[in-house]
Amino acid sequence: MVAFTECRLVLIAAVPEEIRANTELPRRVEDIELHTQDGLTLVGELALPERAEPVATLITFHPLPTAGGFMDSHIFRKAALRLPALADLAVLRFNTRGTTSDRGTSEGHFAEGIGERFDVDAAMRFAAERQLPHLWQVGWSFGTELVLKYGLEHPADGAVLLSPPLHRTSEAELARWHGSGRPLVAMIPELDDFLRPDEARRRFAVVPEATVIDVPGGRHLWVGERQTRTVLTELVRCTNPAALPLPTQW
């Protein structure tokens, strides 16, 4: 079951300016609700191109809520603000169970990545029921654990992992991606707090076809416009490479 609570069109004055941290580009926005199979309602948002149909869809899974992660974590917020206009992408963001943002609070409580299996299912079912095209699962930190543990249970074109800590993902769960036929791209910051490039290459060796990208100077939280653009560029490279290079002005 899917529910829609609001649809609005975001229009921006047509004065060229540099794209910066708080830049908002034209897009259609729907406030949505996701309903889990264990009876919870999760709040979220779907951002769509202003006029065109999306060519692909990013389904995002945010960082650890007990450490401040939520659907507005800055990389995902900027993806939603920019990529519908810059790359004709749909961006679905939502709060996992028990998580709060300006959009509201999702029902339930943090479940250590176990109960969140139902949250992943709800997001993927929403995308399927809406017939959103070419689904890519995009996890950041804790969100990568959800993608790795449960992503293969649902149809998708591929997955992108931002700063995967691999704390909750077992080697057996990771190895299931080998031979899945689904592209797996892992962006590993050089200065990550939890998993750095050398260790990441060792851990991801069980998925030899995975693409492991070392990001020089990168950090776990991807702070700064340069790191933001690095991430957004890779997301577009995976989903709609014809839209590259991303403009720096609008």
MIMAR-730312 format. One line per 8 residues: number of its first residue (from 1); their letters; for each residue x, y, z of N, C-alpha, C, O. Coordinates in pm, 1 decimal, m for minus. Each point is the difference from the previous one (the first is absolute). Layout:
NUM) a) X:Y:Z:X:Y:Z:X:Y:Z:X:Y:Z; ...
//
This chain:
1) mvaftecr) 84.4:m118.3:0.0:m84.4:118.3:0.0:88.2:123.6:0.0:96.6:7.0:75.9; m128.5:90.7:m160.0:74.5:125.1:m1.5:m96.4:112.4:29.1:m119.7:m10.8:m26.3; 173.1:120.1:81.4:m84.1:114.5:31.8:73.7:126.9:m37.0:122.3:7.6:11.9; m196.8:92.0:m56.7:56.6:127.8:m37.4:m69.7:106.7:82.5:m122.9:2.8:5.8; 198.9:84.6:57.7:m60.9:101.1:83.6:7.3:138.5:m61.2:m78.2:87.2:37.8; 169.4:m63.9:m131.0:11.9:132.9:m57.9:84.9:m7.6:m125.6:95.3:m77.7:m6.7; m129.8:158.2:m92.5:82.4:13.9:m119.4:20.1:148.4:m24.2:m96.5:76.3:3.4; 218.7:m34.1:m27.6:25.8:141.6:m24.1:107.5:14.3:m106.0:83.2:m88.9:m18.4
9) lvliaavp) m85.9:200.9:m50.5:96.4:30.6:m105.0:92.9:107.0:52.4:m45.7:104.9:45.3; 176.4:m129.9:m50.6:98.9:96.4:46.0:57.7:69.6:m121.7:62.9:m63.9:m84.3; m83.7:194.1:74.3:48.3:79.9:m112.2:108.2:94.9:49.5:m8.8:54.7:109.9; 110.3:m36.2:m192.4:113.7:84.3:36.9:14.1:110.6:m103.8:m16.5:m24.3:m119.5; 46.3:143.5:164.0:19.4:111.2:m93.1:111.0:m32.2:m99.6:102.1:m59.0:35.2; m124.7:99.8:m161.8:92.0:m35.9:m108.5:114.9:99.6:m9.6:18.6:63.6:m103.8; 57.5:m50.0:209.9:118.7:84.8:1.4:119.9:m90.5:21.8:12.5:m59.2:107.2; 77.2:46.2:m206.2:112.8:m92.6:14.9:82.5:32.6:124.5:32.9:115.9:25.6
17) eeirante) m0.5:m218.8:50.4:84.0:18.6:117.0:76.4:m127.8:25.4:m36.3:m106.7:m49.7; 143.5:118.2:128.1:80.4:m116.3:34.9:m80.6:m93.1:90.0:m71.5:44.0:90.0; 84.9:m174.1:m116.7:m65.5:m99.5:84.8:82.5:m16.9:126.8:117.7:m36.0:m4.8; m182.2:62.9:119.0:68.5:m4.6:128.2:m72.9:m94.5:94.9:m93.9:m69.4:m38.9; 138.9:68.2:164.1:m50.1:m98.9:96.1:m151.6:4.0:13.7:m63.1:m105.3:8.8; 3.2:223.4:m6.8:m143.4:11.1:24.3:m80.9:26.4:m125.9:m116.5:39.0:8.2; 176.9:m59.7:m124.6:m72.0:23.9:m125.0:m116.9:m95.7:m14.3:13.7:m120.4:21.6; m129.6:175.4:m58.4:m118.0:m79.4:m29.2:m36.5:21.3:m146.0:m17.9:113.8:m43.5
25) lprrvedi) 6.7:m221.4:m32.0:m32.2:7.8:m141.8:m144.1:m45.5:m22.5:m57.4:m66.7:86.1; m1.8:101.7:m200.1:m140.7:m34.3:m24.4:m25.0:m150.3:6.3:80.3:m80.1:m47.6; m193.2:44.0:107.5:m36.1:m140.4:13.1:m144.0:m9.0:48.3:m55.7:96.7:51.9; m2.9:m212.5:m69.3:m128.4:m30.6:62.3:26.6:m79.2:126.2:86.8:m87.2:2.3; m161.2:117.5:102.6:23.4:m65.9:128.5:m131.1:m56.2:52.7:m102.2:68.5:1.3; 106.3:m193.4:42.0:m115.1:m62.9:64.9:40.8:m44.7:140.3:99.1:m71.1:16.7; m175.3:112.7:83.0:14.1:m58.6:133.5:m72.1:m134.5:m1.5:m116.4:m7.9:m39.2; 184.4:m96.0:81.0:m54.9:m135.0:m10.5:2.6:m70.4:134.8:69.1:42.0:92.8
33) elhtqdgl) m144.9:m148.2:m84.4:4.0:m91.5:114.0:24.6:m140.9:m51.7:m55.7:m40.5:m102.1; 138.9:m32.9:172.8:25.9:m140.3:m29.6:m59.1:m83.1:112.6:6.3:38.9:116.7; m63.6:m152.8:m151.5:m64.3:m84.9:99.6:69.8:m135.6:3.8:3.7:m71.8:m100.0; 51.5:37.5:216.1:78.3:m122.0:12.7:m90.3:m119.6:28.6:m113.3:15.3:45.6; 164.9:m132.7:m72.8:m77.9:m122.0:22.3:m16.6:m32.1:148.0:m81.3:m85.2:35.6; 157.3:152.1:51.3:m22.9:m19.1:144.0:m79.5:115.8:59.3:2.2:21.5:121.2; m72.8:53.6:m207.1:m101.2:92.4:47.5:42.8:141.6:30.8:m74.2:71.7:67.1; 191.8:m26.9:m113.2:46.6:135.2:27.1:m21.2:91.1:m121.0:m3.5:m45.9:m114.2
41) tlvgelal) m10.3:174.6:141.3:m4.1:101.9:m104.8:129.3:79.4:4.9:36.6:54.3:104.2; 31.5:m48.0:m215.7:125.4:73.9:m12.9:m24.0:123.1:m86.5:m73.2:m6.6:m98.7; 134.5:118.3:135.3:m17.7:123.0:m77.5:115.9:17.0:m97.0:112.8:m40.7:27.9; m142.5:101.6:m142.6:103.2:19.6:m99.4:m37.8:102.8:m103.4:m100.6:69.8:12.4; 183.3:m61.8:m114.8:m18.7:97.0:m108.0:48.9:m60.0:m129.9:99.8:m72.0:m3.4; m171.8:102.6:m104.2:41.5:m38.3:m134.3:19.5:126.6:m81.1:m94.2:77.2:m18.3; 215.5:m54.9:m30.5:31.1:113.7:m85.7:11.1:m49.3:m144.2:66.2:m100.2:m27.2; m131.6:171.5:m65.1:m8.0:m38.8:m140.3:41.6:116.1:m88.7:m7.3:115.1:43.1
49) peraepva) 51.0:m142.0:m166.7:27.6:110.2:m92.5:m122.0:90.9:m15.8:m114.2:m44.6:10.9; 140.2:170.3:m36.5:m107.6:99.8:m4.7:m105.8:m34.4:m104.3:m119.6:9.0:27.7; 162.8:m48.3:m147.3:m95.5:m27.0:m107.9:17.5:m138.8:m61.7:m98.5:m65.9:m33.3; 222.6:21.7:18.1:26.2:m126.6:m67.7:m28.2:m117.8:93.0:m7.2:15.9:121.9; m8.5:m133.2:m180.8:m4.7:m122.5:79.1:142.9:m37.9:39.6:92.4:21.3:m78.4; m72.4:m76.4:196.9:135.9:m36.6:40.5:54.8:m113.7:m85.4:m74.4:m87.5:m44.2; 205.7:90.1:21.7:64.2:m107.8:m75.0:49.4:m110.6:93.8:23.0:m112.6:m44.0; m6.7:144.0:172.1:43.5:m99.1:99.1:m36.5:53.1:137.4:m38.8:115.9:14.9
57) tlitfhpl) 51.7:m202.4:86.0:m46.8:31.7:134.8:105.4:m37.1:103.4:55.1:m110.1:m2.5; m28.0:203.2:93.3:86.3:m27.3:114.4:m88.6:m24.8:121.7:m77.4:87.3:39.1; 88.2:m204.8:20.5:m70.4:m30.2:124.9:104.6:3.5:110.0:88.6:m85.2:4.8; m98.7:183.7:83.8:108.8:28.2:92.8:m27.6:m56.4:138.8:m113.9:m2.8:46.5; 221.0:m42.1:18.2:m4.8:m56.1:135.2:103.8:74.1:84.1:120.1:m10.0:m24.8; m167.9:83.9:123.8:81.1:101.4:67.2:94.4:m58.6:104.4:m9.1:m117.8:34.4; 100.6:202.2:16.0:93.3:m44.9:104.5:m69.9:m32.8:132.1:m121.4:15.5:13.6; 200.2:m60.8:81.9:m48.5:m51.7:128.0:m84.1:104.1:74.3:51.1:106.7:34.0
65) ptaggfmd) m178.7:m135.4:m8.3:m84.8:99.6:66.9:42.9:30.1:142.7:m21.8:111.4:47.4; 81.9:m206.5:22.4:44.6:25.8:136.9:125.5:87.2:3.6:43.6:41.4:107.3; 14.6:m13.3:m224.3:114.6:90.3:m9.7:m34.4:123.3:m83.5:89.1:68.8:m49.9; m218.6:m41.5:35.3:m42.6:121.0:m69.8:m37.7:m18.5:m145.4:m30.6:98.3:m67.6; 31.7:m220.9:16.6:m37.1:m22.9:m139.6:m150.6:4.4:m19.2:m75.3:m46.0:85.8; 31.0:101.4:m198.8:m141.3:7.4:m34.1:m12.5:30.7:m147.5:100.8:13.2:m69.4; m224.7:m1.5:19.8:m19.1:17.6:m143.7:58.1:131.2:m51.8:25.5:13.4:m119.7; m4.0:84.8:210.3:58.3:128.1:m39.6:151.8:2.6:12.8:60.0:105.9:m18.5
73) shifrkaa) 4.2:m218.1:49.4:145.9:m1.4:0.5:49.1:57.9:m131.9:m52.4:m33.5:m106.3; 153.4:120.7:112.9:18.5:101.7:m104.2:20.2:m55.3:m140.9:m49.2:60.7:m95.1; 118.4:m171.5:77.2:19.4:m52.0:m135.6:m134.4:m36.1:m62.9:m23.8:30.4:m116.9; m63.0:m94.3:192.7:m129.1:m40.4:m55.2:m90.8:120.6:m20.8:m75.4:5.1:m97.1; 82.4:90.4:186.6:m78.7:122.5:m19.8:44.8:72.6:m126.6:m83.6:45.3:m78.2; 214.0:m34.1:57.7:50.4:68.3:m119.5:m31.0:m78.5:m126.1:m26.3:59.1:m104.7; 29.1:m190.4:113.2:m40.3:m80.2:m115.8:m144.1:31.0:m38.2:m31.6:15.7:m117.9; m55.6:m6.9:217.8:m141.2:28.4:m26.9:m20.6:141.2:m51.6:m88.5:22.8:m82.5
81) lrlpalad) 168.5:73.0:129.4:m13.9:138.6:m42.8:55.0:24.1:m139.9:m45.0:91.7:m68.7; 141.8:m172.4:25.2:70.6:30.5:m124.9:m24.8:m99.2:m113.2:m21.6:40.4:m114.3; 24.5:m169.9:145.3:7.8:m98.7:m106.9:m127.2:m16.0:m82.5:10.7:m42.0:m115.3; m130.5:72.3:165.7:m114.9:m1.1:m91.3:18.6:99.2:m115.8:m39.6:m28.4:m113.0; 99.7:144.1:141.3:22.3:99.9:m104.5:125.8:m28.1:m81.3:m1.4:14.1:m122.3; 109.0:m53.3:187.6:128.5:m15.5:m69.3:9.9:m129.6:m78.7:73.3:m6.5:m98.6; m146.6:m98.2:140.9:20.0:m131.8:m62.2:m129.7:m76.1:m22.5:4.1:m119.3:m30.2; m119.1:184.5:44.0:m130.0:m65.9:m21.9:m17.6:m124.0:87.7:m55.3:m100.6:m44.3
89) lavlrfnt) 102.1:108.2:167.3:m12.3:m112.7:92.0:m113.6:24.1:99.2:m25.6:113.6:40.1; m41.5:m220.7:m1.5:m89.2:2.2:115.8:82.4:m36.3:122.8:86.4:m87.4:m6.1; m113.5:155.1:117.8:72.4:m26.9:124.4:m101.8:m24.9:110.0:m79.0:88.1:34.0; 81.4:m208.5:21.1:m89.5:m37.2:109.0:80.1:m1.5:129.2:99.7:m71.1:12.5; m145.7:151.4:83.6:61.7:2.6:133.3:m107.4:m31.3:102.3:m116.9:33.3:m19.8; 156.2:m97.4:129.6:m95.9:m25.6:107.2:74.5:m21.8:130.0:118.8:m32.1:0.8; m191.0:50.3:109.9:54.4:m27.8:132.5:m28.6:m144.9:36.8:m115.3:m43.0:m2.8; 217.8:m31.6:36.9:m21.8:m134.9:50.0:m71.4:7.3:134.8:m13.1:107.7:58.2
97) rgttsdrg) m31.7:m219.7:m10.2:m82.1:m7.1:121.9:63.3:74.7:116.7:117.9:m16.2:31.5; m202.2:99.6:31.7:43.7:74.1:116.4:84.1:122.5:m28.9:50.8:62.6:93.0; m34.4:m26.1:m220.2:88.3:110.1:m39.1:m81.8:125.3:m29.5:m109.3:m7.9:m56.2; 163.9:124.7:95.0:m68.6:128.2:m12.8:77.3:94.2:m90.5:122.9:3.6:3.7; m195.0:72.8:m85.3:55.7:110.0:m78.2:m107.9:106.5:m10.2:m105.6:m12.9:61.8; 131.0:118.9:m139.6:m101.8:102.6:m21.1:m127.2:m59.1:m60.8:m109.1:52.8:21.4; 122.2:m160.0:m95.7:m116.3:m64.2:m61.9:m90.2:m64.9:105.5:m119.6:m17.8:m23.3; 175.7:m17.2:137.8:m77.4:m64.3:105.3:75.7:m118.8:57.3:117.7:m20.7:m29.9
105) tseghfae) m185.8:m55.9:111.3:60.4:m115.5:66.1:m64.5:m128.5:m49.8:m122.4:m12.9:m0.7; 205.0:m81.3:m40.5:m51.0:m132.4:m36.0:m33.5:m78.4:125.9:69.1:11.1:101.3; m174.1:m89.5:m108.0:m41.4:m79.6:115.0:103.4:m107.4:32.5:84.5:m35.1:m82.3; m93.8:m15.2:204.0:87.3:m108.7:41.6:124.7:49.7:69.9:10.3:116.9:37.2; 84.4:m208.2:m20.0:124.9:28.8:69.7:115.7:m61.8:m78.5:m16.8:m98.6:m71.8; 134.1:159.1:87.5:121.0:m54.3:m61.4:13.9:m147.8:36.5:m15.6:m38.1:116.0; 45.3:m44.6:m217.0:m0.1:m145.4:21.6:132.3:m65.0:m38.5:2.6:m117.1:m37.9; 108.2:192.6:47.3:134.6:m54.9:m18.7:20.9:m61.4:m138.8:82.6:m89.7:m16.6
113) gigerfdv) m157.9:138.2:m83.0:16.0:m52.7:m135.0:m72.7:m130.7:m25.3:14.3:m59.0:m107.1; m92.1:13.0:204.4:m74.8:m125.7:m14.8:m143.9:29.1:m42.0:m44.3:m42.6:m106.7; m27.9:115.4:191.5:m135.6:38.8:m37.9:m4.5:88.8:m121.4:m102.1:6.3:m68.5; 212.9:64.0:39.9:4.7:88.1:m117.1:m11.4:m76.2:m131.4:m16.4:60.5:m106.0; 25.1:m193.5:112.8:m25.6:m80.7:m120.3:m138.1:33.3:m58.2:m17.3:3.5:m121.8; m80.6:20.9:209.8:m133.9:34.6:m45.9:m2.5:139.6:m61.9:m80.7:27.0:m88.9; 168.5:61.4:135.5:7.2:135.2:m55.7:53.2:m4.8:m142.8:m50.8:68.5:m88.7; 154.0:m150.6:67.7:52.5:m18.1:m135.6:m109.7:m53.3:m91.6:m18.4:48.3:m111.8
121) daamrfaa) m53.2:m147.5:160.3:m108.6:m58.1:m78.2:m105.3:104.7:m35.4:m47.1:4.4:m113.6; 9.6:80.4:210.4:m102.4:100.8:m25.3:44.1:98.9:m106.5:m79.4:38.3:m85.9; 205.5:3.3:90.9:50.0:94.5:m99.9:3.9:m62.4:m138.9:m37.9:63.9:m98.2; 83.3:m187.6:89.9:9.6:m64.8:m130.3:m138.6:m29.9:m56.7:m20.5:10.4:m120.9; m75.1:m47.4:206.9:m136.9:m23.1:m46.5:m62.7:129.6:m51.2:m69.7:0.5:m101.4; 95.3:109.3:172.9:m51.4:129.4:m45.4:50.1:29.3:m140.9:m78.3:35.2:m88.3; 209.2:m49.9:67.3:57.1:29.7:m131.1:m58.4:m89.6:m109.0:m25.4:45.4:m111.6; 4.3:m172.8:144.5:m57.5:m92.5:m97.4:m144.9:36.1:m31.1:m41.2:m2.5:m116.0
129) erqlphlw) m36.3:36.2:219.2:m140.2:33.2:m21.8:m15.7:130.0:m77.3:m95.0:16.4:m76.5; 188.7:76.1:96.5:m2.8:124.3:m76.8:59.8:m17.1:m139.5:m3.4:92.5:m81.2; 57.7:m210.1:53.8:64.0:m29.0:m128.1:112.1:100.5:m30.2:15.7:45.7:m113.1; 60.5:m13.4:215.8:116.2:86.3:m20.0:105.8:m77.9:m78.0:17.3:m119.7:23.0; 53.8:185.3:m114.6:90.6:m73.3:m88.9:137.4:m23.7:60.5:47.0:77.6:83.1; 16.1:m185.2:m125.6:142.4:m28.0:23.6:41.7:35.5:143.5:64.1:102.3:24.4; m101.6:m187.9:67.4:21.7:24.0:141.9:145.3:m27.7:38.5:55.5:m104.9:m32.4; 4.3:200.8:101.9:132.5:m18.0:59.3:m10.7:22.5:149.5:m51.9:102.3:44.7
137) qvgwsfgt) 101.1:m198.0:32.2:1.1:10.4:145.6:128.8:71.0:41.5:109.9:m42.4:m35.9; m125.2:151.2:111.9:115.4:81.0:39.8:3.2:7.7:151.8:m86.7:62.2:61.3; 185.6:m124.9:m1.4:14.5:3.3:144.9:118.4:84.7:41.3:100.2:8.7:m71.0; m113.1:53.5:186.8:109.2:79.3:56.6:21.1:m48.0:142.6:m92.1:4.7:81.6; 213.5:m51.0:m50.7:36.6:m46.8:133.6:m96.5:m110.2:45.1:m4.3:m105.5:m63.4; m73.2:126.2:170.5:m97.4:m101.2:42.8:m91.1:m43.1:m114.9:m37.9:m116.7:m9.2; 3.5:209.8:m76.9:m84.5:m34.2:m114.7:63.2:m101.7:m93.2:m71.1:m75.3:m66.5; 203.9:71.7:60.6:65.1:m101.6:m84.6:m22.1:m139.4:56.3:m10.7:m97.1:m74.8
145) elvlkygl) 3.8:87.8:208.6:m24.6:m130.6:61.1:m138.6:m51.7:m40.1:m16.8:m119.1:m26.4; m81.8:208.5:21.9:m134.1:m40.3:m41.8:m0.4:m46.3:m144.9:m64.0:m99.5:m34.1; 135.3:171.8:m50.5:7.3:m39.4:m141.2:67.1:m135.8:m14.5:m50.6:m87.2:m70.7; 164.1:68.7:137.2:74.1:m125.4:m14.4:m76.1:m118.4:58.3:5.0:m109.9:m55.4; m75.4:130.6:166.2:m69.8:m110.5:65.5:m130.0:m36.0:m72.1:m35.0:m117.6:m9.4; m37.3:219.3:m42.2:m136.3:m24.0:m48.6:m24.5:44.3:m144.4:m105.4:m29.0:m56.5; 200.0:97.5:m2.1:m23.5:55.0:m133.1:m27.6:m103.4:m106.7:m80.2:23.6:m90.3; 146.0:m138.6:99.4:m16.7:m102.5:m103.0:m136.5:m67.9:4.8:m34.3:m76.3:m90.4
153) ehpadgav) m43.3:102.8:194.1:m134.3:m58.0:8.8:m99.4:69.5:m92.5:m113.3:m45.4:m15.8; 156.5:156.3:m45.6:m90.5:80.8:m81.0:64.2:32.2:m134.5:121.4:19.3:m7.0; m201.0:m13.2:m100.2:55.3:35.6:m130.8:60.0:140.6:1.7:m58.5:93.5:54.7; 174.6:m80.7:m114.8:65.7:129.7:m13.4:107.7:m13.1:m106.9:45.9:m109.9:m31.2; m6.8:223.9:m24.0:104.9:m0.6:m101.7:139.1:m10.8:60.5:90.9:m54.9:m62.2; m73.9:107.4:183.8:130.9:m2.1:61.9:m2.7:70.2:133.4:m105.3:44.4:45.9; 222.7:m34.3:17.2:11.1:61.0:131.9:128.7:80.3:9.6:103.0:m37.4:m56.0; m111.3:149.7:128.8:115.9:83.6:28.6:12.3:12.0:151.1:m97.4:29.3:69.2
161) llspplhr) 217.5:m52.1:m19.1:27.4:5.4:143.4:91.3:118.4:28.6:108.4:10.2:m57.4; m151.3:78.9:145.5:80.6:114.9:41.1:51.5:m25.4:140.7:m78.8:m16.3:93.2; 210.0:12.9:m77.4:62.2:m21.0:131.4:m51.8:m124.7:70.3:m45.9:9.9:113.8; 51.4:m126.8:m176.9:m50.2:m120.5:68.5:89.5:m38.2:117.2:119.6:m21.4:m19.5; m174.5:12.2:141.5:82.7:m42.5:113.8:17.0:m150.7:7.8:97.3:m48.6:57.8; m192.6:m27.2:m116.3:0.1:m146.5:6.6:5.2:m50.6:143.3:67.4:m98.7:29.4; m139.2:167.0:59.9:m8.3:m44.1:138.9:m104.7:m109.0:18.6:24.2:m99.2:68.7; m140.3:118.0:m130.2:m111.6:m91.5:18.5:m12.1:m101.5:m112.7:m77.9:m94.7:11.2
169) tseaelar) 151.8:111.9:m117.8:m7.9:m89.7:m115.3:101.9:m112.3:15.8:119.5:26.2:13.5; m165.1:m148.9:m15.1:91.2:m113.7:11.2:67.5:m25.3:m134.6:m46.0:47.5:m103.8; 154.7:m122.3:107.3:68.3:m35.5:m124.2:m92.0:m81.0:m89.8:2.9:16.5:m122.0; m84.8:m103.9:180.3:m92.9:m79.5:m80.1:m103.7:88.3:m68.1:m35.1:m23.4:m115.7; m14.5:125.7:187.3:m97.2:91.6:m61.1:63.6:78.7:m113.8:m62.5:21.3:m103.9; 185.3:21.3:123.5:68.9:72.9:m105.8:27.5:m91.0:m118.9:m15.3:41.4:m115.0; 55.4:m164.3:142.0:34.5:m92.6:m108.2:m119.9:m33.6:m88.0:17.9:m39.5:m115.2; m139.6:54.3:167.1:m118.7:m28.0:m81.2:m9.0:89.2:m122.4:m66.5:m34.9:m97.5
177) whgsgrpl) 133.2:150.1:101.7:m4.3:90.5:m114.8:85.1:m51.5:m116.6:m19.2:41.3:m114.4; 112.6:m131.2:144.0:80.3:m57.2:m107.7:m89.2:m85.8:m89.4:m70.4:m88.7:48.3; 73.6:115.3:m176.4:m80.6:m75.5:m93.9:m145.9:40.4:m4.6:m79.7:m65.5:m67.1; 42.7:172.9:137.3:m140.5:42.1:1.0:m41.3:66.8:m130.2:m118.9:14.6:m28.3; 218.0:25.9:m50.8:m30.6:72.6:m122.4:m36.5:144.8:24.4:m41.7:70.0:m92.3; 56.8:m24.2:215.7:m38.7:136.0:36.9:124.6:81.7:29.7:77.1:m37.3:88.4; m54.4:147.5:m159.1:117.4:82.6:28.8:1.4:47.5:145.1:m102.8:38.8:55.5; 221.1:m42.8:4.1:19.2:45.2:136.9:119.2:95.1:m0.7:111.8:m39.6:m33.0
185) vamipeld) m136.5:164.7:69.5:103.0:103.7:m0.9:18.9:49.3:142.4:m96.4:42.8:63.6; 218.6:m48.0:m12.5:30.3:44.0:136.0:96.5:117.4:m5.4:110.1:m11.6:m53.8; m152.2:125.5:110.1:84.9:118.9:6.2:62.8:5.5:139.2:m69.3:13.5:100.8; 202.5:m24.4:m98.0:71.8:m12.5:127.3:86.1:124.1:22.7:97.3:21.1:m72.4; m131.5:61.2:171.8:81.6:118.4:27.5:138.2:m38.0:52.4:14.3:m91.2:81.4; 85.6:161.9:m128.9:137.7:m25.7:42.8:14.0:12.9:151.0:75.3:m75.2:61.9; m146.7:169.3:m2.4:14.1:29.2:142.6:m123.8:m41.3:78.8:m35.4:63.6:99.3; m29.2:m169.1:m143.6:m122.5:m44.7:66.0:27.4:m40.8:144.8:108.4:m47.2:34.1
193) dflrpdea) m210.3:67.1:49.7:13.7:m33.1:142.2:m10.0:m149.6:28.1:43.6:m45.9:105.6; m101.0:m31.0:m199.5:m31.2:m139.7:29.5:63.2:m99.2:m97.9:49.0:m104.7:42.2; m49.4:135.5:m171.0:54.1:m93.6:m99.1:74.8:80.1:m106.0:m59.2:79.1:m73.3; 190.9:m101.0:66.6:82.9:73.8:m95.3:33.0:m87.9:m120.4:m23.7:m120.8:3.3; 78.1:180.3:m109.5:11.7:m71.5:m127.5:69.3:m135.3:5.1:m50.9:m95.3:m59.0; 164.4:82.2:126.6:71.3:m128.6:m0.5:m86.0:m110.5:61.0:m10.7:m109.0:m56.0; m50.5:137.7:171.1:m85.8:m99.2:63.7:m124.9:m25.2:m83.5:m48.9:m112.8:m6.7; m2.8:217.8:m57.0:m119.2:m17.5:m83.3:28.0:m94.3:m115.8:m82.7:m85.8:m31.0
201) rrrfavvp) 197.5:100.1:m33.3:32.2:m90.1:m111.4:9.7:m144.6:48.1:m40.3:m92.3:m70.8; 93.8:73.0:191.2:7.3:m135.3:53.7:m139.7:m55.3:28.0:m29.2:m114.4:m34.8; m56.7:194.1:97.0:m133.5:m46.9:35.3:m85.7:m25.4:m124.4:m75.9:m96.8:m4.5; 87.9:182.8:m94.9:m82.3:m13.9:m119.8:56.3:m102.0:m99.4:m57.8:m20.6:m106.7; 169.6:m43.0:140.9:56.7:m102.0:m88.7:m95.9:m116.8:m20.5:12.5:m72.7:m98.5; m107.8:53.1:189.1:m96.6:m108.7:m16.6:m103.0:33.3:m109.0:m78.6:m85.6:m40.5; 80.4:209.9:m5.8:m83.7:41.6:m114.3:94.9:58.2:m104.1:6.8:121.9:m15.5; 66.5:m206.7:m55.8:106.4:50.6:m87.8:m50.0:94.0:m108.6:77.0:81.9:m50.1
209) eatvidvp) m204.9:m91.6:12.4:m51.1:89.1:m103.4:m41.5:135.7:54.1:m33.3:89.2:m78.0; 34.4:m71.2:209.6:m35.9:129.6:58.0:101.3:106.0:m41.3:118.5:m28.9:m17.0; m166.2:151.2:1.3:86.2:114.2:m28.4:26.9:72.9:130.8:m91.9:55.1:60.4; 216.5:m54.5:m16.7:39.3:67.3:123.9:76.9:125.3:m37.9:107.0:m7.6:m60.3; m161.7:122.7:95.8:56.7:128.9:m39.3:64.5:65.0:120.7:m68.6:32.0:97.1; 199.8:m11.9:m101.7:70.3:75.0:104.1:m20.8:149.3:m26.7:17.7:46.5:m112.6; m54.9:27.0:215.2:m24.1:144.0:m15.3:106.5:75.6:78.9:m10.5:11.3:122.1; 113.9:41.1:m190.7:107.0:71.8:69.9:m55.5:118.1:79.5:m80.3:78.7:m50.1
217) ggrhlwvg) 124.6:m68.6:174.4:m43.0:109.9:85.2:m141.1:m13.0:52.6:m45.5:84.9:76.7; m25.5:m190.7:m116.8:m138.5:m16.2:40.9:m12.3:m38.2:146.2:89.6:m62.0:57.2; m202.0:99.8:2.6:m30.2:m33.8:138.5:m138.8:m61.7:9.5:m80.3:10.5:m92.7; 53.9:m73.1:202.5:m122.6:m78.3:15.5:m126.0:82.0:m26.3:m96.9:m51.0:m56.2; 98.1:177.0:96.2:m119.3:84.3:m10.0:m6.0:81.0:m128.9:m96.5:73.3:m21.5; 197.9:m84.8:m65.4:m3.1:66.0:m131.5:m30.5:149.0:12.3:m82.4:53.4:m74.3; 149.0:13.3:168.3:m26.7:142.0:23.9:71.6:85.0:m104.1:114.7:m27.3:m35.4; m183.0:130.6:m13.5:59.4:93.0:m95.4:m51.4:m23.0:m140.4:m34.8:m112.0:m37.4
225) erqtrtvl) 30.4:219.6:m40.4:m56.6:m7.1:m134.5:80.8:m91.2:m91.7:m57.5:m65.9:m86.7; 188.7:60.7:103.7:80.8:m87.2:m86.2:m37.5:m146.2:20.5:m17.7:m73.8:m96.9; 5.4:31.3:223.9:m37.6:m138.9:25.3:m144.2:m27.5:m42.3:m31.4:m108.0:m50.0; m56.1:207.1:70.6:m138.3:m16.4:m46.0:m4.0:m24.3:m149.7:m68.9:m91.0:m46.3; 141.0:170.3:m28.9:m1.5:m14.8:m146.4:60.6:m133.8:m42.0:m43.7:m59.8:m98.3; 143.9:12.9:172.1:58.1:m131.1:m30.9:m105.8:m109.0:12.3:m10.7:m86.9:m86.5; m67.5:91.8:194.6:m103.5:m101.3:20.5:m110.3:13.7:m104.1:m38.6:m99.1:m62.0; m12.7:220.0:41.7:m110.1:18.2:m95.1:42.2:m38.5:m141.2:m79.2:m56.3:m75.6
233) telvrctn) 202.4:86.3:40.2:48.9:m37.8:m133.5:m0.8:m151.4:m16.0:m40.0:m50.5:m104.9; 83.6:m22.4:207.0:2.4:m146.3:m10.8:m141.7:m56.0:m6.5:m24.6:m96.0:m73.0; m68.8:154.1:147.8:m139.0:m45.5:m7.0:m56.1:18.3:m140.7:m71.7:m86.1:m50.9; 104.4:197.0:m10.1:m47.9:24.3:m136.7:74.2:m89.2:m99.1:m59.2:m45.9:m97.7; 188.1:20.6:121.5:74.4:m89.6:m88.9:m64.8:m139.0:m3.7:m3.5:m64.9:m104.6; m46.4:21.2:217.3:m63.3:m131.6:6.7:m137.1:m1.6:m65.5:m38.6:m100.6:m59.6; m34.8:209.2:69.6:m142.1:m2.8:m34.6:m36.2:70.9:m129.5:m91.6:m42.7:m70.3; 161.6:149.6:38.2:m28.4:75.6:m123.1:125.8:71.4:m46.2:6.4:122.8:5.2
241) paalplpt) 95.1:m198.3:m50.9:129.1:61.4:m33.8:m8.1:104.4:m110.2:90.3:82.8:m12.4; m196.0:m84.7:m67.9:m14.6:100.5:m105.4:m13.6:140.6:57.7:21.7:98.2:m71.0; m57.7:m87.1:200.0:m18.5:130.0:62.6:132.3:60.8:50.3:1.6:113.3:48.0; 107.9:m187.9:m58.8:130.0:51.6:43.7:67.5:80.1:m110.2:m24.0:m23.6:m118.4; 108.5:118.5:157.4:32.0:43.0:137.2:m112.4:83.6:58.9:m70.9:70.0:m72.3; 55.0:m77.4:202.8:m102.6:78.8:65.2:33.5:149.1:m8.5:114.7:38.0:23.8; m210.3:45.6:m56.4:25.9:144.4:m5.3:40.1:53.5:137.5:m38.4:m55.1:103.1; 115.0:161.6:m103.6:35.5:69.2:124.4:m83.0:126.0:17.7:6.8:64.4:104.7
249) qw) m85.4:m28.4:m206.2:m89.5:114.3:7.6:m138.4:m40.6:m46.3:m17.1:m98.1:m72.3; m82.6:176.6:115.9:m136.8:m22.6:m44.8:m65.2:134.5:m24.9:m116.7:5.8:m38.8
//
